[in-house]
Amino acid sequence: MATGPKNAKSQSVTARIAHDLIDGMEQTKELGESTGQFISAALQGEIKRRQRRKTKAETPEE
């Protein structure tokens, strides 16, 4: 039975993505990698990148 868009481990989201980005994703995904796995990896990488950038901006330069 379906549990809805959110459960204990994950949440389903919907977003509109430009066709060229979808094409690039399909060309870049590794063999056997799902769209969800690709998007999760991309999100993790972007979150880390932004956190590093924020930390660097908050650190006073000497």
mmJSON file of the N, C-alpha and C atoms, coordinates in Angstrom:
{"data_MODEL":{"atom_site":{
"group_PDB":["ATOM","ATOM","ATOM","ATOM","ATOM","ATOM","ATOM","ATOM","ATOM","ATOM","ATOM","ATOM","ATOM","ATOM","ATOM","ATOM","ATOM","ATOM","ATOM","ATOM","ATOM","ATOM","ATOM","ATOM","ATOM","ATOM","ATOM","ATOM","ATOM","ATOM","ATOM","ATOM","ATOM","ATOM","ATOM","ATOM","ATOM","ATOM","ATOM","ATOM","ATOM","ATOM","ATOM","ATOM","ATOM","ATOM","ATOM","ATOM","ATOM","ATOM","ATOM","ATOM","ATOM","ATOM","ATOM","ATOM","ATOM","ATOM","ATOM","ATOM","ATOM","ATOM","ATOM","ATOM","ATOM","ATOM","ATOM","ATOM","ATOM","ATOM","ATOM","ATOM","ATOM","ATOM","ATOM","ATOM","ATOM","ATOM","ATOM","ATOM","ATOM","ATOM","ATOM","ATOM","ATOM","ATOM","ATOM","ATOM","ATOM","ATOM","ATOM","ATOM","ATOM","ATOM","ATOM","ATOM","ATOM","ATOM","ATOM","ATOM","ATOM","ATOM","ATOM","ATOM","ATOM","ATOM","ATOM","ATOM","ATOM","ATOM","ATOM","ATOM","ATOM","ATOM","ATOM","ATOM","ATOM","ATOM","ATOM","ATOM","ATOM","ATOM","ATOM","ATOM","ATOM","ATOM","ATOM","ATOM","ATOM","ATOM","ATOM","ATOM","ATOM","ATOM","ATOM","ATOM","ATOM","ATOM","ATOM","ATOM","ATOM","ATOM","ATOM","ATOM","ATOM","ATOM","ATOM","ATOM","ATOM","ATOM","ATOM","ATOM","ATOM","ATOM","ATOM","ATOM","ATOM","ATOM","ATOM","ATOM","ATOM","ATOM","ATOM","ATOM","ATOM","ATOM","ATOM","ATOM","ATOM","ATOM","ATOM","ATOM","ATOM","ATOM","ATOM","ATOM","ATOM","ATOM","ATOM","ATOM","ATOM","ATOM","ATOM","ATOM","ATOM","ATOM"],
"id":[1,2,3,4,5,6,7,8,9,10,11,12,13,14,15,16,17,18,19,20,21,22,23,24,25,26,27,28,29,30,31,32,33,34,35,36,37,38,39,40,41,42,43,44,45,46,47,48,49,50,51,52,53,54,55,56,57,58,59,60,61,62,63,64,65,66,67,68,69,70,71,72,73,74,75,76,77,78,79,80,81,82,83,84,85,86,87,88,89,90,91,92,93,94,95,96,97,98,99,100,101,102,103,104,105,106,107,108,109,110,111,112,113,114,115,116,117,118,119,120,121,122,123,124,125,126,127,128,129,130,131,132,133,134,135,136,137,138,139,140,141,142,143,144,145,146,147,148,149,150,151,152,153,154,155,156,157,158,159,160,161,162,163,164,165,166,167,168,169,170,171,172,173,174,175,176,177,178,179,180,181,182,183,184,185,186],
"type_symbol":["N","C","C","N","C","C","N","C","C","N","C","C","N","C","C","N","C","C","N","C","C","N","C","C","N","C","C","N","C","C","N","C","C","N","C","C","N","C","C","N","C","C","N","C","C","N","C","C","N","C","C","N","C","C","N","C","C","N","C","C","N","C","C","N","C","C","N","C","C","N","C","C","N","C","C","N","C","C","N","C","C","N","C","C","N","C","C","N","C","C","N","C","C","N","C","C","N","C","C","N","C","C","N","C","C","N","C","C","N","C","C","N","C","C","N","C","C","N","C","C","N","C","C","N","C","C","N","C","C","N","C","C","N","C","C","N","C","C","N","C","C","N","C","C","N","C","C","N","C","C","N","C","C","N","C","C","N","C","C","N","C","C","N","C","C","N","C","C","N","C","C","N","C","C","N","C","C","N","C","C","N","C","C","N","C","C"],
"label_atom_id":["N","CA","C","N","CA","C","N","CA","C","N","CA","C","N","CA","C","N","CA","C","N","CA","C","N","CA","C","N","CA","C","N","CA","C","N","CA","C","N","CA","C","N","CA","C","N","CA","C","N","CA","C","N","CA","C","N","CA","C","N","CA","C","N","CA","C","N","CA","C","N","CA","C","N","CA","C","N","CA","C","N","CA","C","N","CA","C","N","CA","C","N","CA","C","N","CA","C","N","CA","C","N","CA","C","N","CA","C","N","CA","C","N","CA","C","N","CA","C","N","CA","C","N","CA","C","N","CA","C","N","CA","C","N","CA","C","N","CA","C","N","CA","C","N","CA","C","N","CA","C","N","CA","C","N","CA","C","N","CA","C","N","CA","C","N","CA","C","N","CA","C","N","CA","C","N","CA","C","N","CA","C","N","CA","C","N","CA","C","N","CA","C","N","CA","C","N","CA","C","N","CA","C","N","CA","C","N","CA","C","N","CA","C","N","CA","C"],
"label_alt_id":[null,null,null,null,null,null,null,null,null,null,null,null,null,null,null,null,null,null,null,null,null,null,null,null,null,null,null,null,null,null,null,null,null,null,null,null,null,null,null,null,null,null,null,null,null,null,null,null,null,null,null,null,null,null,null,null,null,null,null,null,null,null,null,null,null,null,null,null,null,null,null,null,null,null,null,null,null,null,null,null,null,null,null,null,null,null,null,null,null,null,null,null,null,null,null,null,null,null,null,null,null,null,null,null,null,null,null,null,null,null,null,null,null,null,null,null,null,null,null,null,null,null,null,null,null,null,null,null,null,null,null,null,null,null,null,null,null,null,null,null,null,null,null,null,null,null,null,null,null,null,null,null,null,null,null,null,null,null,null,null,null,null,null,null,null,null,null,null,null,null,null,null,null,null,null,null,null,null,null,null,null,null,null,null,null,null],
"label_comp_id":["MET","MET","MET","ALA","ALA","ALA","THR","THR","THR","GLY","GLY","GLY","PRO","PRO","PRO","LYS","LYS","LYS","ASN","ASN","ASN","ALA","ALA","ALA","LYS","LYS","LYS","SER","SER","SER","GLN","GLN","GLN","SER","SER","SER","VAL","VAL","VAL","THR","THR","THR","ALA","ALA","ALA","ARG","ARG","ARG","ILE","ILE","ILE","ALA","ALA","ALA","HIS","HIS","HIS","ASP","ASP","ASP","LEU","LEU","LEU","ILE","ILE","ILE","ASP","ASP","ASP","GLY","GLY","GLY","MET","MET","MET","GLU","GLU","GLU","GLN","GLN","GLN","THR","THR","THR","LYS","LYS","LYS","GLU","GLU","GLU","LEU","LEU","LEU","GLY","GLY","GLY","GLU","GLU","GLU","SER","SER","SER","THR","THR","THR","GLY","GLY","GLY","GLN","GLN","GLN","PHE","PHE","PHE","ILE","ILE","ILE","SER","SER","SER","ALA","ALA","ALA","ALA","ALA","ALA","LEU","LEU","LEU","GLN","GLN","GLN","GLY","GLY","GLY","GLU","GLU","GLU","ILE","ILE","ILE","LYS","LYS","LYS","ARG","ARG","ARG","ARG","ARG","ARG","GLN","GLN","GLN","ARG","ARG","ARG","ARG","ARG","ARG","LYS","LYS","LYS","THR","THR","THR","LYS","LYS","LYS","ALA","ALA","ALA","GLU","GLU","GLU","THR","THR","THR","PRO","PRO","PRO","GLU","GLU","GLU","GLU","GLU","GLU"],
"label_asym_id":["A","A","A","A","A","A","A","A","A","A","A","A","A","A","A","A","A","A","A","A","A","A","A","A","A","A","A","A","A","A","A","A","A","A","A","A","A","A","A","A","A","A","A","A","A","A","A","A","A","A","A","A","A","A","A","A","A","A","A","A","A","A","A","A","A","A","A","A","A","A","A","A","A","A","A","A","A","A","A","A","A","A","A","A","A","A","A","A","A","A","A","A","A","A","A","A","A","A","A","A","A","A","A","A","A","A","A","A","A","A","A","A","A","A","A","A","A","A","A","A","A","A","A","A","A","A","A","A","A","A","A","A","A","A","A","A","A","A","A","A","A","A","A","A","A","A","A","A","A","A","A","A","A","A","A","A","A","A","A","A","A","A","A","A","A","A","A","A","A","A","A","A","A","A","A","A","A","A","A","A","A","A","A","A","A","A"],
"label_entity_id":["1","1","1","1","1","1","1","1","1","1","1","1","1","1","1","1","1","1","1","1","1","1","1","1","1","1","1","1","1","1","1","1","1","1","1","1","1","1","1","1","1","1","1","1","1","1","1","1","1","1","1","1","1","1","1","1","1","1","1","1","1","1","1","1","1","1","1","1","1","1","1","1","1","1","1","1","1","1","1","1","1","1","1","1","1","1","1","1","1","1","1","1","1","1","1","1","1","1","1","1","1","1","1","1","1","1","1","1","1","1","1","1","1","1","1","1","1","1","1","1","1","1","1","1","1","1","1","1","1","1","1","1","1","1","1","1","1","1","1","1","1","1","1","1","1","1","1","1","1","1","1","1","1","1","1","1","1","1","1","1","1","1","1","1","1","1","1","1","1","1","1","1","1","1","1","1","1","1","1","1","1","1","1","1","1","1"],
"label_seq_id":[1,1,1,2,2,2,3,3,3,4,4,4,5,5,5,6,6,6,7,7,7,8,8,8,9,9,9,10,10,10,11,11,11,12,12,12,13,13,13,14,14,14,15,15,15,16,16,16,17,17,17,18,18,18,19,19,19,20,20,20,21,21,21,22,22,22,23,23,23,24,24,24,25,25,25,26,26,26,27,27,27,28,28,28,29,29,29,30,30,30,31,31,31,32,32,32,33,33,33,34,34,34,35,35,35,36,36,36,37,37,37,38,38,38,39,39,39,40,40,40,41,41,41,42,42,42,43,43,43,44,44,44,45,45,45,46,46,46,47,47,47,48,48,48,49,49,49,50,50,50,51,51,51,52,52,52,53,53,53,54,54,54,55,55,55,56,56,56,57,57,57,58,58,58,59,59,59,60,60,60,61,61,61,62,62,62],
"pdbx_PDB_ins_code":[null,null,null,null,null,null,null,null,null,null,null,null,null,null,null,null,null,null,null,null,null,null,null,null,null,null,null,null,null,null,null,null,null,null,null,null,null,null,null,null,null,null,null,null,null,null,null,null,null,null,null,null,null,null,null,null,null,null,null,null,null,null,null,null,null,null,null,null,null,null,null,null,null,null,null,null,null,null,null,null,null,null,null,null,null,null,null,null,null,null,null,null,null,null,null,null,null,null,null,null,null,null,null,null,null,null,null,null,null,null,null,null,null,null,null,null,null,null,null,null,null,null,null,null,null,null,null,null,null,null,null,null,null,null,null,null,null,null,null,null,null,null,null,null,null,null,null,null,null,null,null,null,null,null,null,null,null,null,null,null,null,null,null,null,null,null,null,null,null,null,null,null,null,null,null,null,null,null,null,null,null,null,null,null,null,null],
"Cartn_x":[0.835,0.0,0.889,0.526,1.301,1.248,2.356,2.437,2.385,2.308,2.292,3.671,3.803,5.067,6.198,5.915,6.963,6.861,8.013,8.051,9.242,9.612,10.676,12.055,12.277,13.612,13.752,12.652,12.779,11.52,11.643,10.525,10.507,9.363,9.207,9.008,9.719,9.568,9.327,8.696,8.434,9.029,9.711,10.303,10.325,10.201,10.334,11.801,12.343,13.752,13.838,14.716,14.886,15.319,14.844,15.137,16.638,17.402,18.841,19.526,19.042,19.611,19.249,18.022,17.607,18.429,18.636,19.457,20.875,21.45,22.795,22.861,21.828,21.794,21.746,20.897,20.768,22.078,22.806,24.082,25.181,25.022,26.063,25.87,24.634,24.367,25.211,25.671,26.461,25.543,26.106,25.351,24.66,23.352,22.592,22.174,22.607,22.262,20.862,20.036,18.694,18.724,17.644,17.518,17.548,16.878,16.876,18.264,19.052,20.427,21.275,21.111,21.871,21.533,20.236,19.806,20.261,20.179,20.632,22.126,22.934,24.377,24.653,23.916,24.101,23.732,22.654,22.246,23.284,23.791,24.813,26.047,26.475,27.636,27.4,26.225,25.911,25.781,25.196,25.089,26.477,27.365,28.734,29.462,29.317,29.98,29.514,28.227,27.69,28.081,28.137,28.562,30.016,30.87,32.284,32.407,31.641,31.69,31.223,30.168,29.655,30.678,31.304,32.32,33.503,33.913,35.034,34.704,33.481,33.069,32.976,32.646,32.516,33.849,34.856,36.169,36.905,37.305,38.023,39.429,39.771,41.106,42.112,43.284,44.325,45.281],
"Cartn_y":[-1.17,0.0,1.246,2.241,3.474,4.226,4.841,5.554,7.063,7.558,8.993,9.511,10.832,11.416,11.44,11.108,11.18,9.965,9.36,8.273,8.488,7.478,7.623,7.847,7.394,7.465,8.452,8.827,9.69,10.502,11.434,12.28,12.422,12.329,12.497,13.974,14.472,15.866,15.898,16.953,17.131,18.462,18.458,19.693,19.647,20.792,20.891,21.174,20.392,20.492,20.731,21.633,21.939,20.691,20.572,19.404,19.181,20.252,20.07,19.489,19.83,19.255,17.779,17.435,16.029,15.217,15.756,15.06,14.846,15.88,15.767,14.739,14.701,13.715,12.304,12.089,10.759,10.313,11.239,10.912,10.658,11.223,11.176,10.064,9.618,8.575,7.338,6.718,5.499,4.308,3.258,2.053,1.531,1.362,0.854,1.906,3.137,4.208,4.734,4.855,5.379,6.905,7.481,8.936,9.449,8.748,9.147,9.126,8.098,8.014,9.155,9.458,10.549,11.872,12.134,13.399,13.492,12.398,12.406,12.721,12.108,12.371,13.824,14.339,15.736,16.688,16.41,17.246,17.211,16.027,15.914,16.744,16.659,17.42,18.914,19.36,20.79,21.311,20.532,20.943,21.116,20.155,20.245,21.456,21.695,22.825,24.145,24.281,25.527,25.703,24.616,24.71,25.15,24.593,25.007,26.477,26.91,28.307,29.229,28.833,29.641,29.723,28.599,28.568,29.453,29.367,30.183,31.665,32.054,33.453,33.971,33.089,33.508,33.541,32.872,32.841,34.146,34.886,36.127,35.855,36.593,36.44,37.226,36.681,37.34,38.093],
"Cartn_z":[0.0,0.0,0.0,-0.779,-0.869,0.454,0.819,2.1,1.938,0.729,0.513,0.163,0.04,-0.427,0.593,1.858,2.884,3.794,4.095,5.06,5.984,6.748,7.743,7.132,5.885,5.297,4.148,3.51,2.337,2.096,1.16,0.782,-0.726,-1.307,-2.748,-3.056,-4.053,-4.477,-5.984,-6.442,-7.857,-8.288,-9.423,-9.936,-11.455,-12.071,-13.521,-13.835,-14.753,-15.116,-16.621,-17.013,-18.438,-19.212,-20.445,-21.275,-21.462,-21.627,-21.838,-20.601,-19.41,-18.195,-18.062,-18.419,-18.382,-19.372,-20.572,-21.569,-21.053,-20.433,-19.874,-18.767,-17.933,-16.859,-17.431,-18.413,-19.015,-19.661,-20.255,-20.891,-19.862,-18.67,-17.646,-16.624,-16.436,-15.438,-15.718,-14.624,-14.739,-15.007,-15.546,-15.855,-14.596,-14.65,-13.526,-12.518,-12.688,-11.753,-12.07,-11.044,-11.251,-11.258,-11.752,-11.744,-10.307,-9.394,-7.99,-7.377,-7.711,-7.203,-7.75,-9.039,-9.656,-8.987,-8.82,-8.225,-6.776,-6.024,-4.631,-4.547,-5.416,-5.425,-5.798,-6.777,-7.19,-6.054,-5.358,-4.23,-3.113,-2.802,-1.752,-2.118,-3.361,-3.807,-3.746,-4.153,-4.134,-2.708,-1.823,-0.421,0.185,-0.034,0.493,-0.083,-1.391,-2.037,-1.442,-1.242,-0.68,0.779,1.54,2.93,3.019,2.151,2.141,1.768,0.776,0.339,1.469,2.178,3.281,4.404,4.739,5.792,5.417,4.149,3.692,3.759,3.43,3.472,4.907,5.842,7.236,7.962,7.436,8.07,7.766,8.797,8.548,7.986,6.969,6.386,7.194,7.329,8.129,7.252],
"occupancy":[1.0,1.0,1.0,1.0,1.0,1.0,1.0,1.0,1.0,1.0,1.0,1.0,1.0,1.0,1.0,1.0,1.0,1.0,1.0,1.0,1.0,1.0,1.0,1.0,1.0,1.0,1.0,1.0,1.0,1.0,1.0,1.0,1.0,1.0,1.0,1.0,1.0,1.0,1.0,1.0,1.0,1.0,1.0,1.0,1.0,1.0,1.0,1.0,1.0,1.0,1.0,1.0,1.0,1.0,1.0,1.0,1.0,1.0,1.0,1.0,1.0,1.0,1.0,1.0,1.0,1.0,1.0,1.0,1.0,1.0,1.0,1.0,1.0,1.0,1.0,1.0,1.0,1.0,1.0,1.0,1.0,1.0,1.0,1.0,1.0,1.0,1.0,1.0,1.0,1.0,1.0,1.0,1.0,1.0,1.0,1.0,1.0,1.0,1.0,1.0,1.0,1.0,1.0,1.0,1.0,1.0,1.0,1.0,1.0,1.0,1.0,1.0,1.0,1.0,1.0,1.0,1.0,1.0,1.0,1.0,1.0,1.0,1.0,1.0,1.0,1.0,1.0,1.0,1.0,1.0,1.0,1.0,1.0,1.0,1.0,1.0,1.0,1.0,1.0,1.0,1.0,1.0,1.0,1.0,1.0,1.0,1.0,1.0,1.0,1.0,1.0,1.0,1.0,1.0,1.0,1.0,1.0,1.0,1.0,1.0,1.0,1.0,1.0,1.0,1.0,1.0,1.0,1.0,1.0,1.0,1.0,1.0,1.0,1.0,1.0,1.0,1.0,1.0,1.0,1.0,1.0,1.0,1.0,1.0,1.0,1.0],
"B_iso_or_equiv":[0.0,0.0,0.0,0.0,0.0,0.0,0.0,0.0,0.0,0.0,0.0,0.0,0.0,0.0,0.0,0.0,0.0,0.0,0.0,0.0,0.0,0.0,0.0,0.0,0.0,0.0,0.0,0.0,0.0,0.0,0.0,0.0,0.0,0.0,0.0,0.0,0.0,0.0,0.0,0.0,0.0,0.0,0.0,0.0,0.0,0.0,0.0,0.0,0.0,0.0,0.0,0.0,0.0,0.0,0.0,0.0,0.0,0.0,0.0,0.0,0.0,0.0,0.0,0.0,0.0,0.0,0.0,0.0,0.0,0.0,0.0,0.0,0.0,0.0,0.0,0.0,0.0,0.0,0.0,0.0,0.0,0.0,0.0,0.0,0.0,0.0,0.0,0.0,0.0,0.0,0.0,0.0,0.0,0.0,0.0,0.0,0.0,0.0,0.0,0.0,0.0,0.0,0.0,0.0,0.0,0.0,0.0,0.0,0.0,0.0,0.0,0.0,0.0,0.0,0.0,0.0,0.0,0.0,0.0,0.0,0.0,0.0,0.0,0.0,0.0,0.0,0.0,0.0,0.0,0.0,0.0,0.0,0.0,0.0,0.0,0.0,0.0,0.0,0.0,0.0,0.0,0.0,0.0,0.0,0.0,0.0,0.0,0.0,0.0,0.0,0.0,0.0,0.0,0.0,0.0,0.0,0.0,0.0,0.0,0.0,0.0,0.0,0.0,0.0,0.0,0.0,0.0,0.0,0.0,0.0,0.0,0.0,0.0,0.0,0.0,0.0,0.0,0.0,0.0,0.0,0.0,0.0,0.0,0.0,0.0,0.0],
"pdbx_formal_charge":[null,null,null,null,null,null,null,null,null,null,null,null,null,null,null,null,null,null,null,null,null,null,null,null,null,null,null,null,null,null,null,null,null,null,null,null,null,null,null,null,null,null,null,null,null,null,null,null,null,null,null,null,null,null,null,null,null,null,null,null,null,null,null,null,null,null,null,null,null,null,null,null,null,null,null,null,null,null,null,null,null,null,null,null,null,null,null,null,null,null,null,null,null,null,null,null,null,null,null,null,null,null,null,null,null,null,null,null,null,null,null,null,null,null,null,null,null,null,null,null,null,null,null,null,null,null,null,null,null,null,null,null,null,null,null,null,null,null,null,null,null,null,null,null,null,null,null,null,null,null,null,null,null,null,null,null,null,null,null,null,null,null,null,null,null,null,null,null,null,null,null,null,null,null,null,null,null,null,null,null,null,null,null,null,null,null],
"auth_seq_id":[1,1,1,2,2,2,3,3,3,4,4,4,5,5,5,6,6,6,7,7,7,8,8,8,9,9,9,10,10,10,11,11,11,12,12,12,13,13,13,14,14,14,15,15,15,16,16,16,17,17,17,18,18,18,19,19,19,20,20,20,21,21,21,22,22,22,23,23,23,24,24,24,25,25,25,26,26,26,27,27,27,28,28,28,29,29,29,30,30,30,31,31,31,32,32,32,33,33,33,34,34,34,35,35,35,36,36,36,37,37,37,38,38,38,39,39,39,40,40,40,41,41,41,42,42,42,43,43,43,44,44,44,45,45,45,46,46,46,47,47,47,48,48,48,49,49,49,50,50,50,51,51,51,52,52,52,53,53,53,54,54,54,55,55,55,56,56,56,57,57,57,58,58,58,59,59,59,60,60,60,61,61,61,62,62,62],
"auth_comp_id":["MET","MET","MET","ALA","ALA","ALA","THR","THR","THR","GLY","GLY","GLY","PRO","PRO","PRO","LYS","LYS","LYS","ASN","ASN","ASN","ALA","ALA","ALA","LYS","LYS","LYS","SER","SER","SER","GLN","GLN","GLN","SER","SER","SER","VAL","VAL","VAL","THR","THR","THR","ALA","ALA","ALA","ARG","ARG","ARG","ILE","ILE","ILE","ALA","ALA","ALA","HIS","HIS","HIS","ASP","ASP","ASP","LEU","LEU","LEU","ILE","ILE","ILE","ASP","ASP","ASP","GLY","GLY","GLY","MET","MET","MET","GLU","GLU","GLU","GLN","GLN","GLN","THR","THR","THR","LYS","LYS","LYS","GLU","GLU","GLU","LEU","LEU","LEU","GLY","GLY","GLY","GLU","GLU","GLU","SER","SER","SER","THR","THR","THR","GLY","GLY","GLY","GLN","GLN","GLN","PHE","PHE","PHE","ILE","ILE","ILE","SER","SER","SER","ALA","ALA","ALA","ALA","ALA","ALA","LEU","LEU","LEU","GLN","GLN","GLN","GLY","GLY","GLY","GLU","GLU","GLU","ILE","ILE","ILE","LYS","LYS","LYS","ARG","ARG","ARG","ARG","ARG","ARG","GLN","GLN","GLN","ARG","ARG","ARG","ARG","ARG","ARG","LYS","LYS","LYS","THR","THR","THR","LYS","LYS","LYS","ALA","ALA","ALA","GLU","GLU","GLU","THR","THR","THR","PRO","PRO","PRO","GLU","GLU","GLU","GLU","GLU","GLU"],
"auth_asym_id":["A","A","A","A","A","A","A","A","A","A","A","A","A","A","A","A","A","A","A","A","A","A","A","A","A","A","A","A","A","A","A","A","A","A","A","A","A","A","A","A","A","A","A","A","A","A","A","A","A","A","A","A","A","A","A","A","A","A","A","A","A","A","A","A","A","A","A","A","A","A","A","A","A","A","A","A","A","A","A","A","A","A","A","A","A","A","A","A","A","A","A","A","A","A","A","A","A","A","A","A","A","A","A","A","A","A","A","A","A","A","A","A","A","A","A","A","A","A","A","A","A","A","A","A","A","A","A","A","A","A","A","A","A","A","A","A","A","A","A","A","A","A","A","A","A","A","A","A","A","A","A","A","A","A","A","A","A","A","A","A","A","A","A","A","A","A","A","A","A","A","A","A","A","A","A","A","A","A","A","A","A","A","A","A","A","A"],
"auth_atom_id":["N","CA","C","N","CA","C","N","CA","C","N","CA","C","N","CA","C","N","CA","C","N","CA","C","N","CA","C","N","CA","C","N","CA","C","N","CA","C","N","CA","C","N","CA","C","N","CA","C","N","CA","C","N","CA","C","N","CA","C","N","CA","C","N","CA","C","N","CA","C","N","CA","C","N","CA","C","N","CA","C","N","CA","C","N","CA","C","N","CA","C","N","CA","C","N","CA","C","N","CA","C","N","CA","C","N","CA","C","N","CA","C","N","CA","C","N","CA","C","N","CA","C","N","CA","C","N","CA","C","N","CA","C","N","CA","C","N","CA","C","N","CA","C","N","CA","C","N","CA","C","N","CA","C","N","CA","C","N","CA","C","N","CA","C","N","CA","C","N","CA","C","N","CA","C","N","CA","C","N","CA","C","N","CA","C","N","CA","C","N","CA","C","N","CA","C","N","CA","C","N","CA","C","N","CA","C","N","CA","C","N","CA","C","N","CA","C"],
"pdbx_PDB_model_num":[1,1,1,1,1,1,1,1,1,1,1,1,1,1,1,1,1,1,1,1,1,1,1,1,1,1,1,1,1,1,1,1,1,1,1,1,1,1,1,1,1,1,1,1,1,1,1,1,1,1,1,1,1,1,1,1,1,1,1,1,1,1,1,1,1,1,1,1,1,1,1,1,1,1,1,1,1,1,1,1,1,1,1,1,1,1,1,1,1,1,1,1,1,1,1,1,1,1,1,1,1,1,1,1,1,1,1,1,1,1,1,1,1,1,1,1,1,1,1,1,1,1,1,1,1,1,1,1,1,1,1,1,1,1,1,1,1,1,1,1,1,1,1,1,1,1,1,1,1,1,1,1,1,1,1,1,1,1,1,1,1,1,1,1,1,1,1,1,1,1,1,1,1,1,1,1,1,1,1,1,1,1,1,1,1,1]
}}}
